[in-house]
Each structure stands twice: as C-alpha cells, then as structure tokens.
Amino acid sequence: MTGTTNEEAAAELPFSFSHTALVVDDMEAAVKRFAEVFGVAFTTPVTSVFPYVRGTGGVTQETVRTCVSLTQEPYFVLVEVQDREEGVYARSQVGSLAYWGWWEEDTEARLRHLRAQGVGITATYAIGPDAPPAMIVTEPDLCGTRLCYVGAALRDEWADRVEREHGGGRLPESYYHVGMVVPDIDAAIERCTAVLGVPFTEAAWTESPHQVEGDVVHTPFRQRQAISRTREPYVELIEATGDGVFGPDRAGALMYYACWEPEMAQRLARLTEQGFTMDAVIRMDADSDPIAAITSRDATGISIELAHPGAKPVMEHWASTGRLPQY
C-alpha cells in the first residue's frame, strides 16, 4: 500500500497560531486555577518593560506582567490586568480571551500586510523608535477578535523560559483548536484567509446526533463549520445557529480552549466538582457516553470544549484535504 498517513499529511501543513492570551486580575489565583483544571504548570511571572509602545494615543512606555504554560505549543499565556479603562489589557478585558498570537519572523512586513488588508493596529511594541516591532496587537477585526504577532526575540525568550523551568522531558499537550462563532461563515473564511495568510477548508455541515443544552435537546443539531488547513492548533469557524451555545450572541469572540479527552465521563465529573456547568453535552444517543462537551465560562475566563480523540483522524483528514470526510 502506498500513499501518506494522516500524520504525514498533517506534518506538511503550515504552522498555525502559537498561543492565546487571557487577561486576569490575580495572576497567582489564575495560575492555581489553570493547574487545577488543565493539570499544567506555568513559568514564573515576568515583568517586561516595552520602552516604545506606539498606539492611537501616541508613544508611551508599557509594563506587561506575563507567565507562559509549561506545555507544547500553543501556549496558555496569562497577562495581568493593567489599571486603566481602555486597551488590550484593561480592566474591561478581565476574564476574556484577549487574542490569539502568531510567531512572525518579519514583523515589519507583517505590519504592512495587516494595514494593506485594512486591519486596525492597536499598538506596536518595540525597544526604540527605529527598531522593528517586537510585538504587534491589532484592533478587533476577524469577527471580533484581536491578533498578536510576536517577533523572534520574544518567541525565543518564552521558549527559553519554558525549557529552563520545565526541567527537561516531553512537554505536556495543551489544546488543539480555538472556536469562534461567526455571523457568515463564507465571509469569515474569505477574511481569515486574506488576513492570516493560511487556507481554510470548505464550509461543511456537521451533525451532533444528540446534543443537550440545559433543558433543550437537539436530535440532531446541525451547523456549518470550517477549520484552518494548518497543523494543530486549528482555527475553527462556526456559523451562528439557533439561540443556544452557538447563537448569534456568541459571535465576535474566541469561545473556548478545545482539548482532546479520552476519559470523557471522568473529566466531566471532575469539571463539575471544580464548579463548571455545561453549555452543551453531545452523545450518539440519549443513553451513550458523551463524545464531546462545552463548559460554561468561569470567573477566570476559562471555557473548554472536550472531544474524544477518536475524532482526531477526521480533523486531520479535513485539514489536509480541505473536505470533511463523509461516512
């Protein structure tokens, strides 16, 4: 037999985003919460001073306190709230996924590309007026979300911190995609492809055989979805459907961290003990074990989609070919 396996095909796909950032008002409490929920540790928080931050209000100096998960990419990044009312890390952003981040070797070229695509820039972070940006943060654009492009120096600094503090050995996995509800999936695919520079699959109808959302039961629940044709982590676009977990009021934000979970029943029981409620639980029928679930967002800002890893070959096939396999 000749040809490539799903793993070989996936390895040939372009890289995707590298991290997501969550704004928190208590760094130590957030680290403890992530450790309880995801079973991951974090680097020691570091305060970085960016002496040349160019934003809509001019040039300022900005201090940012962060820590990074001791995991494989994509990282969880926690950013401590700043004492102000506006901006990426303002108090209004606490408990929300602030943006998803991408590594960028040539930040000046990326800045030109973003501006050519009509993407607003919130701020560029640099060490001086003539230095290339170390970090670029956009205005909310892609269906309500921000992007953060991180240059090589900061990328290497994070990698060094993770390697040094983890102490060797294989890093644990984190999450395999983020989901985003969009009003018009065809328009979102076109916009994301142009801005991000990565291709997306065709939009496809997917079906959850038995989806429970509180007192509402869908048999089945159908929706249109697409994913980035990249390696994990994927960018998942979900067209707004119904008035529940994927309704129009959920559009315009990164919804959740999506994780593979082989022991679904045990994990759901543990999440319940940790104070989560479920926005949706998906089964093959009313009496079978869950195959997927979406939690509510907790006070820290965590929301999780859990999926049984039996679906992984389907996702890899979808990403590598552009078409969802039909069974």
N, C-alpha and C positions, 0 to 999 in steps of 0.2 A: 504493500500500500504506500502511495506517495502523497505528497502534499504537506501542509503545515498544520500543526496543532493550534488550538485556541491560544495557548500560552505563547507560541512562537509568533502568531499573528498580532497578539496584543503587544508584544515587545517591540514590534516595528512601528507602532503608532506614536505620534508625537507626545511629549510630556504635557501635563495639564497644570492646574494650579498647585501651589506649594503649601498653602496654609490658609486658614481662616482666622480672623481676629474677633475676639469677644471683649467688649468693654465692661469692666467690673468695678464696683465701688470699694471692694475689700479684696485685695489680691490674695491674702493668706486664706481667707474663707473660700474663695473661688478655687484655689489650688486644692484645698481639702475636699471640696465638693466633686471636682473632676476625678480625684483619686478614688473617691467612694463609688462614683457612677461608672467610670471607664476603666478603673484599675491602672491608671498611668501616673507617673511622676512628672515633675517639671523641673526645669533648671532653676537655680537661684535667681530671683528677680534682679534685673539690672536696670539702672537708670542711665539712659543715653541722652546726651545733650546735642541737639542739632543747632549749630550757631546761625544757620542761614536758611530760614523757612520762608519761602515766598508764597503768599496766599492772596486772597482778594483784598485783605486789609493792608497789604504791603509786606515788608520784610521784618520778621521777628526771630527771636531765639525760642526754641521749644524744648522742654524736657519731657521725655516719654519713659515710663517705667513698664517693662515687659518681662514676661517669662515664657518659655517655649517648652512644649511637651517633649519628654524623652521617648520619642516614638519615631517610627519611619514617617516619611512624608506621606500625606500632608500633615503638617504640624497643627496642633491646637496652639494658638497664641493668645495669651491673656494680656490686656492692656489696662492699666489703672486709669480711672476716670480723672480728668482734669477739672479744676474748679472754675468752670466757665459755662456759659449757656449755649454757645454755638461752637461748631467744629466737629471733627471726626471723633474725638474722644471726650466730648462734652457730657454733662450730666444727663442730657436728654437721650444719650445713646446707651446708657447703662442697661444691661440685660438684653442686648441685641447683637446679632452677628453684624459687625461693622462693615466688613468687606471680605472678599476673598483675594488672596495675594498670589502673585506670579513672579518667578525669577526673571530678570531681564539683564542680559549682558550689555546691551547698548541702550541706556536709559534716555539718552538724547534723541535717538531715532524713534524710540517708543513714544516719547512726548510729542514728536512731530506727527506720528501716525495717529495718536489719540486726537490731537487737535484737528487733523485733516478729516477725521470721522465725526467731528462736531461734539466730542466728549468734553464736558467741562472739567477743569482741573481745580480741585480744592486747594492743594498745596504741593509744592516740591520741597524736599528736604536735602540740603547739601552742606558741605563743610565750609563753603565760601562762595562769593559771588560769581566766580569764574569756574567753579568745579561742576562737573556733571552731577545730576541728581543722584543721591543715594537711595531715594525713595520718592515715588510719585503716588499721590492719592487723588482719585477722580471724584467728581460730583456723582450723586446717584444717577445712573443712566440706563444700565441694562435692566429694564423692568423694575427699577427702584433700588438697585444695588450699587455699591461702590467697588472699584477695583484698586488694588495697591500693587505697584510694581517695585520690586526690591532689587537693588543692584548687587554686583558680585561681592563687594566688600562686606556688606551687611549679611548677605547669604552665607559667606564663609565664616563670619563671626558666629552666627547662630549654629552652624554645623559643628564648629569647634566646641562651643558650649555644650551641645548635646553629647558629642563624643566624649568630652572630658568628664562630664558629670554622670553619664550613664555607666562608665567604668568598663566598657568592653562587652562583647557578646552581641547577639542579634537583638536589634531594637524591636519592641512590640509594634503591631499594626495599629493604626488609628481608625480612620473612616474611609469609605470608598467612593462616596459622592456627596454632593450637596444638592438639595432640591429647591426649585424656585417655581412658584405658580405665576403664570403669565396670562394676560388677557387674550392674546392672539398668538398662538404658537408659531405660525408660519412667519409672522413679522418678527418674533423673538429669535427664531433660527437665523433669519437673514441678518438681523442686527448683531447678534452674538458672533456669527461667523466673520462679519466685517471688522468688528472691533477687536475681538480676541485673536483673530488670525488662526483659528482652528476650525475644522469642518464639523458639522453635526450630521447625525443620522436623519433619515426621513422621519417625519412625524408619523407615529403608528398608534393605532387603537390597542390599548391593553385592557385586560379584564380581570378583576378580582372576584372570584366566584361567590364569596360570602364575606362581605365587609360590614362590620358593626361599628357605628359611630354613635355612642351613647345609647339612646333608645331607638335609633333608626338602623334598620337592617337593609342592605342592598344585596340582591341576589339576581344578577351580579352588579358590580359597579364598573362602569366603562369610562375611560378617559383617553385623551390623546397626549402622548409623551414623545420626547426625543432626548438623546444624550449626545454629549460631545464624542467625536471619533478620536479619542485620546486613550492613553493608558489610564488606569485608575490614578487619581480620583476623577470621576466623571462630573461634568456639569449636566444636571437633569432639568429639563424644562417640562412643565406640566400645565396644560391649558386649563384655565379655570372652569370647574364643573360643579354644578349643584350649589347647595348653600351650606355645606359642611366643611370638612378639613381642607378641601381643595376649592372652596368657593372664591368668588371674586374679591372678597375682603381680605384674603390671604395673599393677594398678588402684591408684588413690589418689595419683596424681602427674601433673603436666604432663610429657608424654613427650618432646616434640621441638619444634624450630622447623621449620615446613613452608615450603619455598621453591619457587617456580616455576623450572624449569631446562630451557631449550630444547636444550642440548647435553649430554644425559644421559650418554652413554658417556665423553665427555671429562671431565665433572665427577666421575664415579665413579672414573676412573683417577687424577685429581688427589687425591681424598679418600683413596684407598688409599696414595698416596705420602705423604700427611700423617698416616698412622698409623691411619686408621679401618678398621674391619671393617664388614661389612654384616649387620644383623639380618635384612633381607629385601630381595629384589630381585624386581620384578614385570615380567613381559613378556606379550605377547599369546600367544606360544608359545615353545618351547624355543630356537628359533633367531633370534628377533627381538630388536631393540634394547630395552633397558629403557625402560619408560614411567614407572616410579616406583621408589623405593628408600628404605630406612630404615637409617640408620647406627647402630652401637653408640654408647654414650655414652663420651666420652673423659674423661680425668682432670680436665679443666676443668669438665665438666658439659655439654658440647655434644652434642646428638644432633639429627640433621636428617632430615626427610622431604623428598625431592625428588620433584617431579611435573612431567610435561611440561605446558607451558601450553595444549596442546590440550584439556585438561580444564577450563580456566577457564570457558568458556560454560556447561558443565554445572553447575559450582558456583554461578555467578551465577543460573541458572535455578532451581536448588534453593533458594537463599536467598530469591529474590524471590517464588516461588510456594508454597514450603513442601513441594513434592513433587519427588522425584528423577525426571527425565525417563526414560522407558523407550524403548529402541531395539530 
